[in-house]
Amino acid sequence: RQLREGLAEVSVALNLDLREVQESLVEHAAMYAKSPEVLGGMLHLVFCLDLVGGWLKERDVQAAKQYQRLDSLEGSVADCGAKLEAVSAEVSFVGNALATAEAQPA
């Protein structure tokens, strides 16, 4: 995550499209490659990196959804806690009232 954020900052600061840099790197390496296997391996690498990039984006979307759900659950738990405190205070009040009523002679 830190690497991605760092790359994003660098690409913005230098006004670069990292995808174009990646493609340019592959093209230049291909010019100097003496074997078609090297070119095929580089193209396969680009494909794999694109696939991993897609997976990371999907993971980030799912993580954001989970954080939203967690925020909602935290709000619900806090609300339940406040309601429990109110009920607890009411139970204590009723208990004290009963104890006082029982202590007084009829």
Accessible surface in RSA format (square Angstrom, percent):
REM  Atomic radii and reference values for relative SASA: ProtOr
REM  Chains: A
REM  Algorithm: Lee & Richards
REM  Probe-radius: 1.40
REM  Slices: 20
REM RES _ NUM      All-atoms   Total-Side   Main-Chain    Non-polar    All polar
REM                ABS   REL    ABS   REL    ABS   REL    ABS   REL    ABS   REL
RES ARG A   1   193.73  81.3 156.41  79.7  37.32  88.9  49.54  67.7 144.19  87.4
RES GLN A   2   156.75  87.7 147.12 107.5   9.63  22.9  50.47 107.4 106.28  80.6
RES LEU A   3   136.26  75.9 127.40  91.1   8.87  22.3 133.57  93.8   2.70   7.3
RES ARG A   4    81.82  34.4  76.78  39.1   5.04  12.0  54.36  74.3  27.46  16.6
RES GLU A   5    88.64  50.9  84.70  64.1   3.94   9.4  38.07  73.6  50.57  41.3
RES GLY A   6    29.17  36.0   0.00   N/A  29.17  36.0  27.94  76.7   1.23   2.8
RES LEU A   7    78.22  43.6  77.26  55.3   0.96   2.4  77.34  54.3   0.88   2.4
RES ALA A   8    52.13  47.9  47.26  72.9   4.88  11.1  51.73  72.9   0.40   1.1
RES GLU A   9   121.56  69.8 113.87  86.1   7.69  18.3  45.28  87.6  76.29  62.3
RES VAL A  10    72.76  47.9  70.73  64.0   2.02   4.9  72.76  63.2   0.00   0.0
RES SER A  11    16.56  14.0  14.89  19.9   1.67   3.8   2.90   6.2  13.66  19.1
RES VAL A  12   121.47  79.9 104.14  94.3  17.33  41.8 109.31  95.0  12.16  33.0
RES ALA A  13    84.28  77.5  45.18  69.7  39.10  88.9  55.95  78.8  28.33  75.1
RES LEU A  14   111.04  61.8  90.84  65.0  20.20  50.8  95.20  66.9  15.84  42.6
RES ASN A  15   139.11  95.9 117.86 113.9  21.25  51.2  28.00  67.4 111.11 107.4
RES LEU A  16    79.74  44.4  66.04  47.2  13.71  34.5  68.47  48.1  11.28  30.3
RES ASP A  17    74.60  52.3  61.63  61.3  12.97  30.7  26.83  63.2  47.76  47.6
RES LEU A  18    63.64  35.4  57.12  40.9   6.51  16.4  57.30  40.2   6.33  17.0
RES ARG A  19    86.39  36.3  81.49  41.5   4.90  11.7  48.91  66.8  37.48  22.7
RES GLU A  20   110.49  63.4 106.72  80.7   3.77   9.0  34.38  66.5  76.10  62.1
RES VAL A  21    68.84  45.3  64.91  58.8   3.93   9.5  68.07  59.1   0.76   2.1
RES GLN A  22    38.32  21.4  34.49  25.2   3.83   9.1  24.74  52.7  13.58  10.3
RES GLU A  23    70.16  40.3  68.30  51.7   1.86   4.4  20.31  39.3  49.85  40.7
RES SER A  24    45.08  38.1  43.54  58.1   1.53   3.5  25.10  53.4  19.98  28.0
RES LEU A  25   124.46  69.3 119.98  85.8   4.49  11.3 123.98  87.1   0.48   1.3
RES VAL A  26    16.09  10.6  15.45  14.0   0.64   1.5  16.09  14.0   0.00   0.0
RES GLU A  27   109.18  62.7 104.57  79.1   4.61  11.0  40.17  77.7  69.02  56.3
RES HIS A  28    93.13  50.9  93.02  64.7   0.10   0.3  62.37  64.3  30.76  35.8
RES ALA A  29    27.70  25.5  17.43  26.9  10.27  23.4  25.26  35.6   2.44   6.5
RES ALA A  30    28.14  25.9  14.80  22.8  13.33  30.3  15.20  21.4  12.94  34.3
RES MET A  31   129.52  67.1  94.33  62.4  35.19  83.8  62.17  52.9  67.35  89.2
RES TYR A  32   166.75  77.9 149.05  84.8  17.70  46.1 110.21  82.8  56.54  69.7
RES ALA A  33    29.66  27.3   1.91   2.9  27.76  63.1  10.40  14.6  19.27  51.0
RES LYS A  34   199.56  97.4 159.20  97.7  40.37  96.1 110.92  99.8  88.64  94.4
RES SER A  35    36.19  30.6  32.07  42.8   4.12   9.5  31.03  66.1   5.16   7.2
RES PRO A  36   107.26  78.2  95.18  86.8  12.08  43.9 100.51  83.0   6.76  42.0
RES GLU A  37   133.52  76.7 117.06  88.6  16.45  39.2  72.67 140.6  60.85  49.7
RES VAL A  38    64.95  42.7  57.67  52.2   7.29  17.6  64.18  55.8   0.77   2.1
RES LEU A  39    66.61  37.1  66.61  47.7   0.00   0.0  66.61  46.8   0.00   0.0
RES GLY A  40    36.64  45.2   0.00   N/A  36.64  45.2  31.15  85.5   5.49  12.3
RES GLY A  41    41.19  50.8   0.00   N/A  41.19  50.8  33.77  92.7   7.42  16.6
RES MET A  42    47.73  24.7  45.91  30.4   1.82   4.3  45.57  38.7   2.16   2.9
RES LEU A  43    95.64  53.3  90.52  64.8   5.12  12.9  90.72  63.7   4.92  13.2
RES HIS A  44   115.19  63.0 110.36  76.7   4.83  12.4  75.80  78.1  39.38  45.8
RES LEU A  45    97.81  54.5  95.42  68.3   2.39   6.0  97.71  68.6   0.11   0.3
RES VAL A  46    16.37  10.8  16.37  14.8   0.00   0.0  16.37  14.2   0.00   0.0
RES PHE A  47   124.67  62.4 121.20  75.1   3.48   9.0 124.16  75.3   0.51   1.5
RES CYS A  48    43.38  32.8  42.98  47.9   0.40   0.9  17.38  44.0  25.99  28.0
RES LEU A  49    85.91  47.8  77.91  55.7   8.00  20.1  78.19  54.9   7.71  20.8
RES ASP A  50    65.46  45.9  51.19  50.9  14.27  33.7  28.33  66.7  37.13  37.0
RES LEU A  51    75.98  42.3  69.83  50.0   6.15  15.5  75.36  52.9   0.63   1.7
RES VAL A  52    64.36  42.3  64.36  58.3   0.00   0.0  64.36  55.9   0.00   0.0
RES GLY A  53    25.64  31.6   0.00   N/A  25.64  31.6  24.80  68.0   0.84   1.9
RES GLY A  54    38.44  47.4   0.00   N/A  38.44  47.4  30.79  84.5   7.65  17.1
RES TRP A  55   156.65  62.9 151.69  73.4   4.96  11.6 132.64  70.7  24.01  38.9
RES LEU A  56    53.59  29.8  53.50  38.3   0.09   0.2  53.59  37.6   0.00   0.0
RES LYS A  57   150.62  73.5 147.98  90.8   2.64   6.3  93.21  83.9  57.41  61.2
RES GLU A  58    93.80  53.9  91.73  69.4   2.07   4.9  46.00  89.0  47.80  39.0
RES ARG A  59   116.32  48.8 110.51  56.3   5.81  13.8  70.28  96.0  46.04  27.9
RES ASP A  60    55.64  39.0  48.95  48.7   6.68  15.8  28.65  67.4  26.99  26.9
RES VAL A  61    74.30  48.9  70.72  64.0   3.59   8.6  73.99  64.3   0.31   0.8
RES GLN A  62    74.08  41.4  74.08  54.1   0.00   0.0  34.34  73.1  39.74  30.1
RES ALA A  63    39.67  36.5  32.88  50.7   6.79  15.4  38.93  54.8   0.74   2.0
RES ALA A  64    52.66  48.4  46.69  72.0   5.97  13.6  51.25  72.2   1.41   3.7
RES LYS A  65   105.98  51.7 104.68  64.2   1.30   3.1  62.62  56.4  43.35  46.2
RES GLN A  66    94.70  53.0  91.04  66.5   3.66   8.7  41.77  88.9  52.93  40.1
RES TYR A  67   135.35  63.2 135.11  76.9   0.24   0.6  91.56  68.8  43.79  54.0
RES GLN A  68   126.61  70.8 118.90  86.9   7.72  18.4  40.80  86.8  85.82  65.1
RES ARG A  69   146.31  61.4 142.44  72.6   3.87   9.2  50.19  68.6  96.12  58.3
RES LEU A  70    84.49  47.1  83.17  59.5   1.32   3.3  84.14  59.1   0.35   0.9
RES ASP A  71    92.37  64.7  82.61  82.2   9.76  23.1  27.72  65.2  64.65  64.5
RES SER A  72    72.69  61.4  57.67  77.0  15.02  34.6  36.13  76.9  36.56  51.2
RES LEU A  73   103.75  57.8 103.68  74.2   0.07   0.2 103.75  72.9   0.00   0.0
RES GLU A  74    98.50  56.6  90.89  68.8   7.61  18.1  38.84  75.1  59.66  48.7
RES GLY A  75    41.48  51.2   0.00   N/A  41.48  51.2  35.53  97.5   5.95  13.3
RES SER A  76    59.05  49.9  51.41  68.6   7.63  17.6  28.28  60.2  30.76  43.1
RES VAL A  77   106.54  70.1 103.28  93.5   3.27   7.9 104.72  91.0   1.83   4.9
RES ALA A  78    68.39  62.9  51.31  79.2  17.08  38.9  62.15  87.5   6.24  16.5
RES ASP A  79    70.75  49.6  64.90  64.6   5.85  13.8  21.61  50.9  49.13  49.0
RES CYS A  80    81.64  61.8  76.98  85.9   4.66  11.0  25.81  65.4  55.83  60.2
RES GLY A  81    29.75  36.7   0.00   N/A  29.75  36.7  28.56  78.4   1.19   2.7
RES ALA A  82    60.44  55.6  48.68  75.1  11.76  26.8  53.02  74.7   7.42  19.6
RES LYS A  83   126.58  61.8 123.53  75.8   3.04   7.2  80.20  72.2  46.38  49.4
RES LEU A  84   123.79  68.9 120.21  86.0   3.58   9.0 123.18  86.5   0.61   1.6
RES GLU A  85   127.55  73.2 120.61  91.2   6.94  16.5  43.74  84.6  83.81  68.4
RES ALA A  86    63.51  58.4  50.10  77.3  13.41  30.5  58.70  82.7   4.81  12.7
RES VAL A  87    85.11  56.0  84.50  76.5   0.60   1.5  85.07  73.9   0.03   0.1
RES SER A  88    61.02  51.6  54.59  72.9   6.43  14.8  24.48  52.1  36.54  51.2
RES ALA A  89    64.37  59.2  51.36  79.3  13.01  29.6  59.36  83.6   5.01  13.3
RES GLU A  90   114.65  65.8 108.85  82.3   5.80  13.8  33.57  64.9  81.08  66.2
RES VAL A  91    98.05  64.5  94.49  85.5   3.57   8.6  96.62  83.9   1.44   3.9
RES SER A  92    62.89  53.1  53.78  71.8   9.11  21.0  33.16  70.6  29.73  41.7
RES PHE A  93   146.45  73.3 142.78  88.4   3.68   9.6 145.91  88.5   0.54   1.6
RES VAL A  94    73.57  48.4  73.04  66.1   0.53   1.3  73.57  63.9   0.00   0.0
RES GLY A  95    36.37  44.8   0.00   N/A  36.37  44.8  30.64  84.1   5.73  12.8
RES ASN A  96    99.64  68.7  97.42  94.1   2.22   5.3  24.28  58.4  75.36  72.8
RES ALA A  97    49.77  45.8  37.06  57.2  12.71  28.9  45.23  63.7   4.54  12.0
RES LEU A  98   106.81  59.5 106.54  76.2   0.27   0.7 106.79  75.0   0.02   0.1
RES ALA A  99    59.60  54.8  49.90  77.0   9.70  22.1  54.22  76.4   5.38  14.2
RES THR A 100    77.03  54.8  71.85  72.8   5.18  12.3  52.56  70.6  24.46  37.0
RES ALA A 101    62.56  57.5  45.05  69.5  17.50  39.8  49.54  69.8  13.02  34.5
RES GLU A 102   146.02  83.8 113.66  86.0  32.36  77.0  48.70  94.2  97.32  79.5
RES ALA A 103    84.92  78.1  48.06  74.2  36.85  83.8  59.72  84.1  25.20  66.7
RES GLN A 104   115.84  64.8 104.72  76.5  11.12  26.5  30.67  65.3  85.17  64.6
RES PRO A 105   130.87  95.4 100.61  91.7  30.26 110.0 112.26  92.7  18.61 115.7
RES ALA A 106   154.62 142.2  72.64 112.1  81.98 186.5 104.72 147.5  49.89 132.2
END  Absolute sums over single chains surface
CHAIN  1 A     9145.6       7943.8       1201.7       6149.7       2995.8
END  Absolute sums over all chains
TOTAL          9145.6       7943.8       1201.7       6149.7       2995.8
